[in-house]
């Protein structure tokens, strides 16, 4: 302990004190006198070292939390990419199943695909749901603007 520079001694005593060791325990562990440990603890440099140890601990905890959040986000991103790839493959399979001669049947008036989710029947005729949604949205907007 006597061979260490003053800042190093202060750093060591501050760290051991924060670890919960008493002055007697530190003296026994370092092989120096109890009086020297108490004198080192009383120095202002030791108080600065205590503060630095506390800040390092807080920053380490914060960093650890951020690393855990980052790992969770990366896992979530990987799962989302896998899901997007799976859904893209399903869409491709559905489009392949719906195509005839390399073309999807469409409504002649609007050109939207004539697939089950986009077709509704009314009085024996089939209509495009997408065009109906667009018409309803425009109708609502016109009514709000007028009223």
C-alpha positions in Angstrom: 0.0 0.0 0.0 2.9 2.4 0.7 4.3 1.7 -2.7 1.1 3.0 -4.5 0.7 6.7 -5.5 -1.7 8.7 -3.5 -4.5 8.7 -6.2 -4.2 5.0 -6.5 -4.5 4.4 -2.8 -7.5 6.7 -2.7 -9.1 4.8 -5.6 -8.5 1.4 -3.9 -9.8 2.5 -0.5 -12.9 4.1 -2.1 -13.6 1.0 -4.1 -13.3 -1.3 -1.1 -15.3 1.0 1.1 -18.2 1.0 -1.5 -17.9 -2.8 -1.6 -18.9 -2.8 2.1 -15.6 -3.4 3.8 -14.8 -1.8 7.1 -11.5 0.1 7.7 -10.2 -2.8 9.7 -11.0 -5.3 6.8 -9.2 -3.0 4.3 -6.2 -2.7 6.6 -6.1 -6.5 7.1 -6.4 -7.1 3.3 -3.8 -4.5 2.3 -1.4 -5.3 5.1 -1.2 -1.7 6.4 -2.3 0.1 9.5 -5.8 1.0 10.4 -4.7 4.6 11.0 -3.4 4.8 7.4 -6.7 3.6 6.0 -8.7 6.1 8.1 -6.3 8.9 7.0 -6.8 7.9 3.3 -10.6 7.8 3.8 -10.5 11.3 5.2 -8.7 12.8 2.1 -10.8 14.8 -0.4 -9.3 12.7 -3.2 -11.0 9.6 -1.7 -14.4 11.4 -1.8 -13.8 12.2 -5.4 -13.0 8.5 -6.0 -16.1 7.4 -4.2 -18.2 9.7 -6.5 -16.3 8.4 -9.5 -17.0 4.8 -8.5 -20.7 5.6 -8.0 -20.9 7.2 -11.4 -19.1 4.3 -13.1 -21.5 1.9 -11.5 -24.6 3.9 -12.6 -23.2 4.2 -16.1 -22.5 0.5 -16.2 -26.0 -0.3 -15.1 -27.4 2.0 -17.7 -25.2 0.6 -20.4 -26.2 -3.0 -19.4 -29.9 -2.0 -19.7 -29.4 -0.4 -23.1 -27.6 -3.5 -24.3 -30.5 -5.7 -23.2 -33.0 -3.4 -24.9 -30.9 -3.4 -28.0 -30.7 -7.2 -28.1 -34.5 -7.4 -27.6 -35.0 -4.9 -30.5 -32.7 -6.8 -32.8 -34.6 -10.0 -32.0 -37.9 -8.3 -32.7 -36.5 -6.9 -35.9 -35.3 -10.4 -37.0 -38.7 -11.9 -36.2 -40.5 -9.1 -38.1 -38.2 -9.7 -41.2 -38.9 -13.4 -41.0 -42.7 -12.7 -40.9 -42.4 -10.2 -43.8 -40.5 -12.8 -45.8 -43.1 -15.4 -45.0 -46.0 -13.2 -45.9 -44.3 -12.1 -49.1 -43.9 -15.7 -50.1 -47.6 -16.3 -49.4 -48.6 -13.4 -51.5 -46.4 -14.7 -54.4 -47.9 -18.1 -54.0 -51.4 -16.7 -54.1 -50.7 -14.5 -57.1 -49.2 -17.5 -58.9 -52.4 -19.5 -58.1 -54.6 -16.7 -59.4 -52.8 -16.0 -62.6 -54.1 -17.5 -65.8 -51.7 -17.3 -68.7 -49.5 -15.1 -66.7 -52.2 -12.5 -66.0 -54.6 -11.8 -63.1 -58.2 -11.3 -64.1 -59.1 -7.6 -63.5 -62.1 -5.5 -63.6 -62.4 -3.9 -67.1 -63.4 -0.5 -65.8 -60.8 0.2 -63.1 -58.1 -2.5 -63.6 -58.1 -3.6 -60.0 -57.5 -7.4 -59.5 -60.6 -9.5 -59.5 -59.8 -11.6 -56.5 -62.0 -12.9 -53.8 -61.2 -10.2 -51.2 -61.8 -7.4 -53.7 -65.2 -8.6 -55.2 -68.7 -8.2 -53.8 -71.9 -9.1 -55.5 -75.1 -6.9 -55.6 -78.2 -7.9 -57.5 -76.4 -10.5 -59.5 -73.5 -8.3 -60.6 -70.0 -8.2 -59.2 -68.3 -5.0 -58.2 -64.9 -3.8 -57.1 -64.6 -3.3 -53.3 -61.5 -1.0 -53.7 -63.4 1.4 -56.1 -66.4 1.3 -53.7 -64.1 2.2 -50.7 -62.6 5.1 -52.7 -66.1 6.3 -53.7 -67.4 6.2 -50.1 -64.3 8.1 -48.8 -64.7 10.8 -51.5 -68.5 11.0 -50.7 -67.8 11.4 -47.0 -65.2 14.1 -47.7 -67.6 16.0 -49.9 -70.4 15.8 -47.3 -68.0 17.1 -44.6 -66.8 19.9 -46.8 -70.4 20.9 -47.7 -71.8 20.6 -44.1 
